[in-house]
Amino acid sequence: MAEILHVTAQAISKWENNKSYPDLEMLLALSNYFQVSVDELLGQKPPTILEKIFGKKGRQKMEKTTNTTQTQEQAKQITIFDINVDFTQDGLMYSQFLATKMQNLSNKSGKNYQVTAHSAATLKAEGPKADLILLMPTYGYAKEKIEEDFPETPVLAISKKDYGLLNAEGLLAEIEPLLS
């Protein structure tokens, strides 16, 4: 695999051991090589109809709808907004990668968070649904205006360092008190 991607074996090993992650160019190369979408590489594969019906989540969903006396805490919605207006642009894809990493970490730690990434063009539609708004470094300039538009919702601009390192762990630790 290292020869095919023109990277070192150490790079592949780091990816396999979650010590680093492939950049966007490598994600696209891996996507092409394995003939799967980048979404699938990032763990965003949509379930099949059979998985929806007969899978664990499907059974749980059916149990929830049939037992209306149970109430379950609503997931906290963390929405990442990026200035890019097209989901095919590299920046927003990187934001989606960060959202996926944050979602996976919150699932592992038992946090009831739903993390999504959206274009800034969808702010008016998606902003009201958010319990917390994260802004990519390129969109941080709009923080004050967004705080005015959504005064009840915490807004946090992600630092360039955290964004560049995909520091999902640090971001989750930083936003935890804001969601309590």
Salt bridges, closest charged atoms under 4 A:
GLU126 OE1 - HIS118 NE2 3.70
GLU126 OE2 - LYS129 NZ 3.48
GLU147 OE2 - LYS143 NZ 2.68
ASP149 OD1 - LYS145 NZ 2.89
GLU176 OE2 - LYS111 NZ 3.53
